[in-house]
Amino acid sequence: TPPVMISVCNRTETAARVKYSLDNGKIRIDELKNPGATLQIDTKVLNEAESGLNGNNGTSKKTVAEELREKVDTVGQKGQPGEIIQTVISVGMLSEGWDAKTVTHIMGLRAFTSQLLCEQVVGRGLRRTSYDVNPDPGLFEPEYVNVFGVPFTFLPHEGEGVGPGDGVPPPPPTPKTRVHVD
């Protein structure tokens, strides 16, 4: 399953600009230039799906909206509609209960009115994916999320002794084998 980046935008127009820029290579990160793996979810997109404004080719409006919600709910889950999604562009749509375990990057493109809201956004990237224990200290191996654009004063960052060495980025996660019911 691919790692996932979440972009948390302030408005539906900002989300649309971010999606357009990613899809058309205006943001020069080649790995993210994949429209099929980018999902924009906000009230405007959802309303368009529910009203049939996005050209649903004979599929009922209800089915189109359900498919969109199913894709959002299964981001990063093997064998599910959201399996290939690697970029989620959101405007207030990832509420509690959204539990993608493959979030590795969070890009905050909005002002937050409270510290709690900032913490909830970062929490999207702090779902533990591994329960491997490092035998030396007897603790779980550390897992990391890269957070951009969200102003935190309580979170340490790479220049402050976090990670394997001062100023050294954390190592990439080890490959995992997901076991699931067939």
Number of C-alpha atoms within 10 A of each C-alpha: 16 17 16 23 23 25 24 24 21 16 16 19 13 17 23 19 11 19 22 15 14 21 18 14 14 13 14 11 9 11 9 17 20 15 15 11 17 21 21 23 22 20 15 15 18 19 14 15 22 19 16 18 11 14 12 15 8 8 10 14 19 12 13 22 20 15 15 19 15 14 20 23 18 19 28 24 20 15 12 13 18 22 17 22 24 25 27 23 24 24 22 15 15 20 10 8 7 13 19 20 18 22 27 21 20 24 18 21 19 15 13 14 8 8 12 10 11 16 13 14 22 21 14 22 24 18 17 12 14 15 10 11 12 11 9 6 8 9 11 13 13 16 17 19 18 16 19 12 13 18 13 12 8 7 9 10 16 15 12 12 12 16 17 12 12 12 13 13 15 16 11 8 13 7 7 9 7 9 7 8 3 4
